[in-house]
Amino acid sequence: MLRHSLDEGDQQFLQLLRSQQETTIPALCDAVGVTATAVRQRLSRLQGLGLVDREAVRVGRGRPFHRYILTEAGHRELGDNFAELAMMLWESVGEIEEPEIRSRVLERIRDQLARRYGGIAADRSLDARMGSLQSSLSARGFQVDVIQRDGLPVLREHHCPYHELAAVDAGICELEQQVFEAVLGSPLTLT
């Protein structure tokens, strides 16, 4: 899932669009007390991020006006904060007393993540499979790239997608490694 670093003004605009369902530039100017130029600049940036959409509205004769609405991605940006739930679920999995059951639950999580990031043809080269994994992760908002080091492809993550979990339990890093190995069909070294 793609998350953006939005400033307080961006958040305010998104909240306003969510509460009003749809709005116009003059209405936004009145609501936030800034100029139309400032509103247009912010809307343009939010549109570029795919969080806001613009629709032309024709009423009778004359020029149409535009109304602005929150996209699905915009709604998710405001409402998707599952870090606390993920922490509780991860802790609950760790507290399963029967090792076999805990292992099966972790395998299911690994397999579901591998399917989500997968769909990579096994007959392609490792470099090509790494590129496909990079694309899949990037599409979900993870900043990753593939570089060559000592003749081997290296998938480099620029931020940990499970930072809060990893700070408490490095087991999530091991799970991520297993997911990538399953997707790539190749052993990996985590560094």
Secondary structure by P-SEA (a helix, b strand, c coil): cccccccaaaaaaaaaaaaaccccaaaaaaaccccaaaaaaaaaaaaaaccbbbbbbbccccbbbbbbbbcaaaaaaacccaaaaaaaaaaaaaacccaaaaaaaaaaaaaaaaaaaccccccccaaaaaaaaaaaaaaaccbbbbbbcccccccccccccaaaaaaccaaaaaaaaaaaaaaacbbbbcc
